[in-house]
Amino acid sequence: MSLLRVRLAAAVAVLAVVAFALAADAYNLTKPGSVITYDRRSLMVDGRRELFFSGSIHYPRSPYHAWGDLISRAKEGGLNVIESYVFWNVHEPEMGVYNFEGRYDMIKFFKLIQEHDMFAMVRIGPFVQAEWNHGGLPYWLREVPDIIFRTDNEPFKKLMQKFVTLIVNKLKDAKLFASQGGPIILAQIENEYQHMEAAFKQNGTRYIEWAAKMAISTGTGVPWIMCKQIKAPHEVIPTCNGRHCGDTWPGPTDKDKPLLWTENWTAQYRVFGDPPSQRSAEDIAFAVSRFFSVGGTMVNYYMYHGGTNFGRTGASFVMPRYYDEAPLDEFGMYKEPKWGHLRDLHQALRLCKKALLWGKLSTQPLGKLYEARLFEIPDKKVCVAFLSNHNTKEDGTVTFRGQKYFVPRRSVSILGDCKTVVFSTQHVNSQHNQRTFHFTDQTVQNNVWEMYTEGDTVPTYKLTTVRTEKPLEAFNMTKDKTDYLWYTTSFKLDPEDLPFRHDIVPVMEVSSHGHALVLYVNGKYVGTGHGTKINKAFTLEKPVQVKVGINHVSILSSTLGMQDSGAYLEHRQAGVHSVTIQGLNTGTMDLSNNGWGHIVGLEGERKQAQTEKGGDVQWLPAVFDKPLTWYRRRFDMPSGEDPVVIDLNPMGKGMIFVNGEGLGRYWSSYKHALGRPSQYLYHVPRCFLKPTGNVLTLFEEEGGKADAIMVLTVKRDNICSFISENNPGHVRSWERKDSQLVAVSNDLKPRAVLSCPEKKTIQQVVFASYGNPLGICGNYTVGNCHTPKAKELVEKACVGKRSCELVVSHEVYGGDINCPGTTATLAVQAKCSKRQRTAEQ
């Protein structure tokens, strides 16, 4: 019998003694020598079952200065676990060369989690996908002889085991596993291998068996998991990945393993060319409630804070802004109501913890697409019910245990004692907020630009040293050190080659495996072309001016990250592969085997133009709208503490740096279907800035108006509430005493709570209406049942305070509950700001 199974048996015996002594809100943090085990119901800490609410925060995607605040806000949101991948290619960028400094300080990150009295989950992979460059695999793996990634291949397995062992040992040395008294209760090996196993067939099955055994052999003392793997070998726990694991995933086939959800997507990651997308707080809460109603006891929000793909760390076509729609947005600010609604859900589920962890599960149909799922301990009079409505267009009323309950469309109502609704996924009682961007004086102060252009003297074939008959594959040339590779060739035309007719112009056709290119002929800019996330390969066709004699073709090919998923990643290609000229009098000229020269990277990169000091280049007064040009200016840090962003809407495509720190790739010229760039606002963490003299540098590929770039700050100072009198009371209205659900007060009416960000107070009530208001936060309108005195009452209760609480009742606001069309809703929008000090103060 395995060690984990032995511990499991021992834990079951302990349960009878300690089970009902658990406090409803305790996180049960580990102590030295804690044993993490599991049964079908949950993970267990020293034999005690627990509910786990986890959030993904990836340490390389935020400056280390921000980690503490992010973890603290996650805990405030009701989480007791923080999850992160480990990123092989940042920790071992060259074979045997390691980096665990700055925002790659993995040990510091997990120690901060422990300092916040939270658990941790480490997903080592070391393939992680994660929309991260090359899925986290370092480029140099591609150059290992005979290697095939992620299959039964000895070169890959040897290097994978070496890295996994290195990471485990570093975590052990820091005593970060729960078995040592640390916060880490779960570790993950591999990632989303299910479809890969099908691709590699028997080699895939042998590999995943090997990976499981290898992981277990490292002796972490905590269980291992495999995400999105139906049949995880040995003691490894398979987990779910997706949006609705409570309805789409049957759980592990081994009935001794718990139902764990390692990726509940809080939004959708976005790539250049994507329109805006979102996932509502109500839908996430519905999915989590469904998962816990079928016996799940751990959910991980992917992402809880997405952060930024700084520099060149994003996978192919992935934008720097990552999961900005998460409960904590790219800047670490509360995104409401998502953050608050999920916090309330966690509190509701904790009220039901005893029933969820030890109650008997049963299901009761309540009508077509309606059902009740119960967890009950009859002798303890402990019960929780989940009333579900799966209709997407129909609200309904159901009868459960002799009582009628209104259940909105596509929602779950949680009855904390099988009688009282303590939470409804469709009824949001938390506040809303609106994010706004604000012009700063730094936009126009010292708005003086310099430039260094590479487009006036593009390289030609005679300047190259790497020459081959055909164009070479880009990744093998750049080795992931740069996005850029020059391709050059020359060809001769005789007078009889040129078209005799003046209305015919030769057309050059450049075919590329991806991802984008800029074409020059005879030193003149011709145009640009690019692929997409789905179709990376593309062909650029442009009319060109050629001449009698020697003609020069110069093509700057660029990539936007390496692909992060799929079989045979080591063979993925990019760059130019064929070039032809059509429309010549003598027919089509194929230049594909003409002899090609190559230059890796940009001259400005070699001379370090992106650094704070500007490198060894000659900076000149700027001329705008020039392709292949470096631009830079200086600016001071905006006052205050609000996050800082750079608005790159006037630019084309390229890279952005502040004080030498890469903020990511930009591509403002690539418009999505709604006619806007997918991203044009770029986060500049304040820890990257100095009080004065910050250097903003861009490399612009296509041409843009750098002098129109704006420096902005970000606020979430517009706070709102939109709550109906028909909503259940706030989950804070109840608590557990002696295992029973009791009301905290006699008044269980729903309440609107408005709360400003730290150091700010409510200075103005912009809108207030009771009746049937419409709209969203920042754009409310009154309905025909509007009560005029609502604004006056709200102002009296809230202005000058950091937070206020408003009872939602027609009696308070003089509303007519019989008004035709009323929804008995209170809508409020308030404006927060720092109080202005007067001269007397």
URJO-V94235 format. One record per residue. N is the residue number from 0. RES is the residue in one small letter. NEAR is the number of other C-alpha atoms within 10 Angstrom. Layout:
n:N res:RES near:NEAR
n:N res:RES near:NEAR
This chain:
n:0 res:m near:5
n:1 res:s near:9
n:2 res:l near:10
n:3 res:l near:18
n:4 res:r near:15
n:5 res:v near:11
n:6 res:r near:16
n:7 res:l near:21
n:8 res:a near:14
n:9 res:a near:14
n:10 res:a near:22
n:11 res:v near:17
n:12 res:a near:11
n:13 res:v near:14
n:14 res:l near:16
n:15 res:a near:11
n:16 res:v near:11
n:17 res:v near:13
n:18 res:a near:15
n:19 res:f near:14
n:20 res:a near:9
n:21 res:l near:15
n:22 res:a near:15
n:23 res:a near:20
n:24 res:d near:13
n:25 res:a near:11
n:26 res:y near:18
n:27 res:n near:18
n:28 res:l near:18
n:29 res:t near:24
n:30 res:k near:15
n:31 res:p near:12
n:32 res:g near:14
n:33 res:s near:21
n:34 res:v near:25
n:35 res:i near:26
n:36 res:t near:29
n:37 res:y near:25
n:38 res:d near:19
n:39 res:r near:16
n:40 res:r near:22
n:41 res:s near:24
n:42 res:l near:25
n:43 res:m near:22
n:44 res:v near:22
n:45 res:d near:23
n:46 res:g near:26
n:47 res:r near:25
n:48 res:r near:28
n:49 res:e near:23
n:50 res:l near:26
n:51 res:f near:22
n:52 res:f near:22
n:53 res:s near:29
n:54 res:g near:31
n:55 res:s near:24
n:56 res:i near:25
n:57 res:h near:25
n:58 res:y near:25
n:59 res:p near:23
n:60 res:r near:21
n:61 res:s near:23
n:62 res:p near:18
n:63 res:y near:18
n:64 res:h near:13
n:65 res:a near:16
n:66 res:w near:21
n:67 res:g near:15
n:68 res:d near:12
n:69 res:l near:19
n:70 res:i near:25
n:71 res:s near:16
n:72 res:r near:17
n:73 res:a near:28
n:74 res:k near:21
n:75 res:e near:13
n:76 res:g near:24
n:77 res:g near:22
n:78 res:l near:26
n:79 res:n near:24
n:80 res:v near:27
n:81 res:i near:27
n:82 res:e near:26
n:83 res:s near:21
n:84 res:y near:24
n:85 res:v near:23
n:86 res:f near:27
n:87 res:w near:23
n:88 res:n near:24
n:89 res:v near:18
n:90 res:h near:21
n:91 res:e near:18
n:92 res:p near:17
n:93 res:e near:14
n:94 res:m near:12
n:95 res:g near:8
n:96 res:v near:8
n:97 res:y near:13
n:98 res:n near:16
n:99 res:f near:13
n:100 res:e near:12
n:101 res:g near:13
n:102 res:r near:19
n:103 res:y near:21
n:104 res:d near:15
n:105 res:m near:25
n:106 res:i near:17
n:107 res:k near:18
n:108 res:f near:21
n:109 res:f near:28
n:110 res:k near:19
n:111 res:l near:16
n:112 res:i near:24
n:113 res:q near:21
n:114 res:e near:12
n:115 res:h near:15
n:116 res:d near:18
n:117 res:m near:25
n:118 res:f near:27
n:119 res:a near:27
n:120 res:m near:25
n:121 res:v near:24
n:122 res:r near:24
n:123 res:i near:22
n:124 res:g near:26
n:125 res:p near:24
n:126 res:f near:28
n:127 res:v near:25
n:128 res:q near:22
n:129 res:a near:19
n:130 res:e near:25
n:131 res:w near:24
n:132 res:n near:29
n:133 res:h near:25
n:134 res:g near:27
n:135 res:g near:26
n:136 res:l near:27
n:137 res:p near:21
n:138 res:y near:22
n:139 res:w near:15
n:140 res:l near:19
n:141 res:r near:19
n:142 res:e near:11
n:143 res:v near:12
n:144 res:p near:9
n:145 res:d near:11
n:146 res:i near:17
n:147 res:i near:20
n:148 res:f near:21
n:149 res:r near:25
n:150 res:t near:25
n:151 res:d near:20
n:152 res:n near:16
n:153 res:e near:14
n:154 res:p near:15
n:155 res:f near:20
n:156 res:k near:20
n:157 res:k near:10
n:158 res:l near:14
n:159 res:m near:23
n:160 res:q near:16
n:161 res:k near:11
n:162 res:f near:19
n:163 res:v near:20
n:164 res:t near:17
n:165 res:l near:12
n:166 res:i near:19
n:167 res:v near:20
n:168 res:n near:15
n:169 res:k near:14
n:170 res:l near:20
n:171 res:k near:17
n:172 res:d near:12
n:173 res:a near:15
n:174 res:k near:18
n:175 res:l near:22
n:176 res:f near:30
n:177 res:a near:26
n:178 res:s near:24
n:179 res:q near:21
n:180 res:g near:17
n:181 res:g near:26
n:182 res:p near:29
n:183 res:i near:31
n:184 res:i near:28
n:185 res:l near:23
n:186 res:a near:25
n:187 res:q near:26
n:188 res:i near:24
n:189 res:e near:23
n:190 res:n near:21
n:191 res:e near:21
n:192 res:y near:22
n:193 res:q near:18
n:194 res:h near:14
n:195 res:m near:19
n:196 res:e near:20
n:197 res:a near:12
n:198 res:a near:15
n:199 res:f near:17
n:200 res:k near:13
n:201 res:q near:13
n:202 res:n near:16
n:203 res:g near:21
n:204 res:t near:19
n:205 res:r near:15
n:206 res:y near:20
n:207 res:i near:26
n:208 res:e near:15
n:209 res:w near:15
n:210 res:a near:22
n:211 res:a near:22
n:212 res:k near:15
n:213 res:m near:17
n:214 res:a near:23
n:215 res:i near:18
n:216 res:s near:10
n:217 res:t near:13
n:218 res:g near:14
n:219 res:t near:22
n:220 res:g near:22
n:221 res:v near:20
n:222 res:p near:22
n:223 res:w near:23
n:224 res:i near:27
n:225 res:m near:27
n:226 res:c near:24
n:227 res:k near:22
n:228 res:q near:22
n:229 res:i near:20
n:230 res:k near:16
n:231 res:a near:23
n:232 res:p near:19
n:233 res:h near:13
n:234 res:e near:19
n:235 res:v near:21
n:236 res:i near:26
n:237 res:p near:26
n:238 res:t near:27
n:239 res:c near:27
n:240 res:n near:19
n:241 res:g near:17
n:242 res:r near:20
n:243 res:h near:19
n:244 res:c near:26
n:245 res:g near:23
n:246 res:d near:11
n:247 res:t near:11
n:248 res:w near:17
n:249 res:p near:12
n:250 res:g near:22
n:251 res:p near:20
n:252 res:t near:11
n:253 res:d near:16
n:254 res:k near:11
n:255 res:d near:16
n:256 res:k near:21
n:257 res:p near:22
n:258 res:l near:30
n:259 res:l near:28
n:260 res:w near:29
n:261 res:t near:28
n:262 res:e near:22
n:263 res:n near:24
n:264 res:w near:20
n:265 res:t near:27
n:266 res:a near:23
n:267 res:q near:17
n:268 res:y near:20
n:269 res:r near:21
n:270 res:v near:21
n:271 res:f near:23
n:272 res:g near:24
n:273 res:d near:22
n:274 res:p near:16
n:275 res:p near:15
n:276 res:s near:12
n:277 res:q near:13
n:278 res:r near:15
n:279 res:s near:13
n:280 res:a near:23
n:281 res:e near:20
n:282 res:d near:18
n:283 res:i near:22
n:284 res:a near:24
n:285 res:f near:24
n:286 res:a near:22
n:287 res:v near:28
n:288 res:s near:27
n:289 res:r near:22
n:290 res:f near:23
n:291 res:f near:21
n:292 res:s near:26
n:293 res:v near:22
n:294 res:g near:21
n:295 res:g near:25
n:296 res:t near:26
n:297 res:m near:22
n:298 res:v near:24
n:299 res:n near:26
n:300 res:y near:25
n:301 res:y near:26
n:302 res:m near:29
n:303 res:y near:32
n:304 res:h near:30
n:305 res:g near:28
n:306 res:g near:26
n:307 res:t near:26
n:308 res:n near:24
n:309 res:f near:22
n:310 res:g near:15
n:311 res:r near:23
n:312 res:t near:27
n:313 res:g near:29
n:314 res:a near:25
n:315 res:s near:26
n:316 res:f near:26
n:317 res:v near:25
n:318 res:m near:28
n:319 res:p near:29
n:320 res:r near:28
n:321 res:y near:24
n:322 res:y near:26
n:323 res:d near:26
n:324 res:e near:25
n:325 res:a near:31
n:326 res:p near:31
n:327 res:l near:25
n:328 res:d near:22
n:329 res:e near:24
n:330 res:f near:24
n:331 res:g near:22
n:332 res:m near:23
n:333 res:y near:23
n:334 res:k near:22
n:335 res:e near:25
n:336 res:p near:22
n:337 res:k near:26
n:338 res:w near:25
n:339 res:g near:22
n:340 res:h near:26
n:341 res:l near:24
n:342 res:r near:22
n:343 res:d near:24
n:344 res:l near:23
n:345 res:h near:23
n:346 res:q near:22
n:347 res:a near:24
n:348 res:l near:24
n:349 res:r near:23
n:350 res:l near:24
n:351 res:c near:28
n:352 res:k near:26
n:353 res:k near:26
n:354 res:a near:26
n:355 res:l near:31
n:356 res:l near:20
n:357 res:w near:17
n:358 res:g near:20
n:359 res:k near:13
n:360 res:l near:17
n:361 res:s near:13
n:362 res:t near:14
n:363 res:q near:13
n:364 res:p near:13
n:365 res:l near:16
n:366 res:g near:13
n:367 res:k near:9
n:368 res:l near:12
n:369 res:y near:21
n:370 res:e near:20
n:371 res:a near:23
n:372 res:r near:21
n:373 res:l near:24
n:374 res:f near:27
n:375 res:e near:23
n:376 res:i near:17
n:377 res:p near:11
n:378 res:d near:6
n:379 res:k near:13
n:380 res:k near:11
n:381 res:v near:22
n:382 res:c near:25
n:383 res:v near:29
n:384 res:a near:30
n:385 res:f near:26
n:386 res:l near:30
n:387 res:s near:28
n:388 res:n near:27
n:389 res:h near:19
n:390 res:n near:15
n:391 res:t near:11
n:392 res:k near:9
n:393 res:e near:11
n:394 res:d near:14
n:395 res:g near:14
n:396 res:t near:14
n:397 res:v near:19
n:398 res:t near:11
n:399 res:f near:17
n:400 res:r near:8
n:401 res:g near:8
n:402 res:q near:8
n:403 res:k near:10
n:404 res:y near:16
n:405 res:f near:14
n:406 res:v near:23
n:407 res:p near:22
n:408 res:r near:17
n:409 res:r near:21
n:410 res:s near:27
n:411 res:v near:30
n:412 res:s near:26
n:413 res:i near:28
n:414 res:l near:20
n:415 res:g near:29
n:416 res:d near:22
n:417 res:c near:19
n:418 res:k near:17
n:419 res:t near:17
n:420 res:v near:22
n:421 res:v near:25
n:422 res:f near:30
n:423 res:s near:31
n:424 res:t near:27
n:425 res:q near:20
n:426 res:h near:21
n:427 res:v near:24
n:428 res:n near:26
n:429 res:s near:23
n:430 res:q near:24
n:431 res:h near:28
n:432 res:n near:26
n:433 res:q near:18
n:434 res:r near:17
n:435 res:t near:13
n:436 res:f near:16
n:437 res:h near:14
n:438 res:f near:14
n:439 res:t near:16
n:440 res:d near:15
n:441 res:q near:17
n:442 res:t near:19
n:443 res:v near:15
n:444 res:q near:11
n:445 res:n near:13
n:446 res:n near:16
n:447 res:v near:14
n:448 res:w near:19
n:449 res:e near:18
n:450 res:m near:22
n:451 res:y near:22
n:452 res:t near:23
n:453 res:e near:18
n:454 res:g near:18
n:455 res:d near:14
n:456 res:t near:9
n:457 res:v near:23
n:458 res:p near:25
n:459 res:t near:24
n:460 res:y near:21
n:461 res:k near:12
n:462 res:l near:12
n:463 res:t near:17
n:464 res:t near:10
n:465 res:v near:13
n:466 res:r near:18
n:467 res:t near:13
n:468 res:e near:13
n:469 res:k near:18
n:470 res:p near:23
n:471 res:l near:21
n:472 res:e near:17
n:473 res:a near:27
n:474 res:f near:23
n:475 res:n near:16
n:476 res:m near:18
n:477 res:t near:16
n:478 res:k near:15
n:479 res:d near:20
n:480 res:k near:13
n:481 res:t near:18
n:482 res:d near:25
n:483 res:y near:24
n:484 res:l near:25
n:485 res:w near:26
n:486 res:y near:26
n:487 res:t near:26
n:488 res:t near:27
n:489 res:s near:19
n:490 res:f near:13
n:491 res:k near:12
n:492 res:l near:14
n:493 res:d near:11
n:494 res:p near:11
n:495 res:e near:11
n:496 res:d near:16
n:497 res:l near:20
n:498 res:p near:16
n:499 res:f near:12
n:500 res:r near:8
n:501 res:h near:7
n:502 res:d near:6
n:503 res:i near:13
n:504 res:v near:18
n:505 res:p near:18
n:506 res:v near:19
n:507 res:m near:25
n:508 res:e near:19
n:509 res:v near:22
n:510 res:s near:20
n:511 res:s near:26
n:512 res:h near:22
n:513 res:g near:27
n:514 res:h near:27
n:515 res:a near:26
n:516 res:l near:29
n:517 res:v near:21
n:518 res:l near:22
n:519 res:y near:21
n:520 res:v near:22
n:521 res:n near:18
n:522 res:g near:17
n:523 res:k near:17
n:524 res:y near:20
n:525 res:v near:16
n:526 res:g near:17
n:527 res:t near:18
n:528 res:g near:19
n:529 res:h near:21
n:530 res:g near:18
n:531 res:t near:17
n:532 res:k near:18
n:533 res:i near:8
n:534 res:n near:11
n:535 res:k near:18
n:536 res:a near:19
n:537 res:f near:19
n:538 res:t near:19
n:539 res:l near:20
n:540 res:e near:18
n:541 res:k near:18
n:542 res:p near:16
n:543 res:v near:20
n:544 res:q near:14
n:545 res:v near:18
n:546 res:k near:14
n:547 res:v near:12
n:548 res:g near:10
n:549 res:i near:12
n:550 res:n near:17
n:551 res:h near:21
n:552 res:v near:23
n:553 res:s near:25
n:554 res:i near:26
n:555 res:l near:27
n:556 res:s near:26
n:557 res:s near:24
n:558 res:t near:25
n:559 res:l near:25
n:560 res:g near:23
n:561 res:m near:29
n:562 res:q near:22
n:563 res:d near:21
n:564 res:s near:19
n:565 res:g near:14
n:566 res:a near:18
n:567 res:y near:15
n:568 res:l near:18
n:569 res:e near:16
n:570 res:h near:11
n:571 res:r near:13
n:572 res:q near:21
n:573 res:a near:21
n:574 res:g near:29
n:575 res:v near:30
n:576 res:h near:18
n:577 res:s near:17
n:578 res:v near:22
n:579 res:t near:15
n:580 res:i near:19
n:581 res:q near:17
n:582 res:g near:17
n:583 res:l near:19
n:584 res:n near:15
n:585 res:t near:12
n:586 res:g near:12
n:587 res:t near:14
n:588 res:m near:16
n:589 res:d near:14
n:590 res:l near:22
n:591 res:s near:18
n:592 res:n near:14
n:593 res:n near:15
n:594 res:g near:16
n:595 res:w near:24
n:596 res:g near:24
n:597 res:h near:26
n:598 res:i near:22
n:599 res:v near:21
n:600 res:g near:19
n:601 res:l near:19
n:602 res:e near:15
n:603 res:g near:19
n:604 res:e near:15
n:605 res:r near:13
n:606 res:k near:13
n:607 res:q near:16
n:608 res:a near:25
n:609 res:q near:27
n:610 res:t near:19
n:611 res:e near:19
n:612 res:k near:11
n:613 res:g near:19
n:614 res:g near:15
n:615 res:d near:13
n:616 res:v near:15
n:617 res:q near:11
n:618 res:w near:17
n:619 res:l near:12
n:620 res:p near:12
n:621 res:a near:20
n:622 res:v near:16
n:623 res:f near:16
n:624 res:d near:17
n:625 res:k near:21
n:626 res:p near:21
n:627 res:l near:23
n:628 res:t near:24
n:629 res:w near:25
n:630 res:y near:27
n:631 res:r near:27
n:632 res:r near:20
n:633 res:r near:20
n:634 res:f near:22
n:635 res:d near:18
n:636 res:m near:17
n:637 res:p near:21
n:638 res:s near:12
n:639 res:g near:8
n:640 res:e near:10
n:641 res:d near:17
n:642 res:p near:19
n:643 res:v near:26
n:644 res:v near:21
n:645 res:i near:20
n:646 res:d near:21
n:647 res:l near:26
n:648 res:n near:21
n:649 res:p near:17
n:650 res:m near:24
n:651 res:g near:23
n:652 res:k near:21
n:653 res:g near:22
n:654 res:m near:20
n:655 res:i near:26
n:656 res:f near:22
n:657 res:v near:23
n:658 res:n near:19
n:659 res:g near:19
n:660 res:e near:19
n:661 res:g near:20
n:662 res:l near:22
n:663 res:g near:21
n:664 res:r near:29
n:665 res:y near:28
n:666 res:w near:24
n:667 res:s near:23
n:668 res:s near:20
n:669 res:y near:18
n:670 res:k near:16
n:671 res:h near:15
n:672 res:a near:12
n:673 res:l near:11
n:674 res:g near:10
n:675 res:r near:17
n:676 res:p near:23
n:677 res:s near:24
n:678 res:q near:26
n:679 res:y near:21
n:680 res:l near:21
n:681 res:y near:22
n:682 res:h near:23
n:683 res:v near:22
n:684 res:p near:18
n:685 res:r near:18
n:686 res:c near:10
n:687 res:f near:13
n:688 res:l near:19
n:689 res:k near:13
n:690 res:p near:11
n:691 res:t near:11
n:692 res:g near:15
n:693 res:n near:18
n:694 res:v near:22
n:695 res:l near:21
n:696 res:t near:27
n:697 res:l near:25
n:698 res:f near:29
n:699 res:e near:25
n:700 res:e near:25
n:701 res:e near:22
n:702 res:g near:19
n:703 res:g near:22
n:704 res:k near:16
n:705 res:a near:25
n:706 res:d near:19
n:707 res:a near:15
n:708 res:i near:17
n:709 res:m near:22
n:710 res:v near:25
n:711 res:l near:24
n:712 res:t near:21
n:713 res:v near:18
n:714 res:k near:20
n:715 res:r near:21
n:716 res:d near:21
n:717 res:n near:22
n:718 res:i near:26
n:719 res:c near:30
n:720 res:s near:26
n:721 res:f near:26
n:722 res:i near:25
n:723 res:s near:25
n:724 res:e near:20
n:725 res:n near:15
n:726 res:n near:20
n:727 res:p near:22
n:728 res:g near:21
n:729 res:h near:22
n:730 res:v near:24
n:731 res:r near:15
n:732 res:s near:18
n:733 res:w near:20
n:734 res:e near:19
n:735 res:r near:17
n:736 res:k near:11
n:737 res:d near:7
n:738 res:s near:20
n:739 res:q near:15
n:740 res:l near:19
n:741 res:v near:15
n:742 res:a near:14
n:743 res:v near:12
n:744 res:s near:9
n:745 res:n near:7
n:746 res:d near:10
n:747 res:l near:16
n:748 res:k near:15
n:749 res:p near:21
n:750 res:r near:23
n:751 res:a near:22
n:752 res:v near:19
n:753 res:l near:23
n:754 res:s near:23
n:755 res:c near:22
n:756 res:p near:18
n:757 res:e near:10
n:758 res:k near:10
n:759 res:k near:18
n:760 res:t near:22
n:761 res:i near:26
n:762 res:q near:19
n:763 res:q near:16
n:764 res:v near:21
n:765 res:v near:16
n:766 res:f near:21
n:767 res:a near:27
n:768 res:s near:27
n:769 res:y near:33
n:770 res:g near:29
n:771 res:n near:22
n:772 res:p near:23
n:773 res:l near:15
n:774 res:g near:11
n:775 res:i near:16
n:776 res:c near:22
n:777 res:g near:20
n:778 res:n near:10
n:779 res:y near:19
n:780 res:t near:15
n:781 res:v near:18
n:782 res:g near:16
n:783 res:n near:12
n:784 res:c near:22
n:785 res:h near:24
n:786 res:t near:20
n:787 res:p near:15
n:788 res:k near:15
n:789 res:a near:22
n:790 res:k near:20
n:791 res:e near:12
n:792 res:l near:14
n:793 res:v near:21
n:794 res:e near:18
n:795 res:k near:10
n:796 res:a near:14
n:797 res:c near:22
n:798 res:v near:18
n:799 res:g near:17
n:800 res:k near:15
n:801 res:r near:19
n:802 res:s near:17
n:803 res:c near:16
n:804 res:e near:13
n:805 res:l near:18
n:806 res:v near:18
n:807 res:v near:24
n:808 res:s near:20
n:809 res:h near:19
n:810 res:e near:10
n:811 res:v near:13
n:812 res:y near:22
n:813 res:g near:15
n:814 res:g near:23
n:815 res:d near:16
n:816 res:i near:16
n:817 res:n near:10
n:818 res:c near:14
n:819 res:p near:11
n:820 res:g near:12
n:821 res:t near:19
n:822 res:t near:19
n:823 res:a near:25
n:824 res:t near:25
n:825 res:l near:28
n:826 res:a near:28
n:827 res:v near:28
n:828 res:q near:28
n:829 res:a near:27
n:830 res:k near:21
n:831 res:c near:27
n:832 res:s near:20
n:833 res:k near:15
n:834 res:r near:12
n:835 res:q near:8
n:836 res:r near:7
n:837 res:t near:6
n:838 res:a near:5
n:839 res:e near:4
n:840 res:q near:5
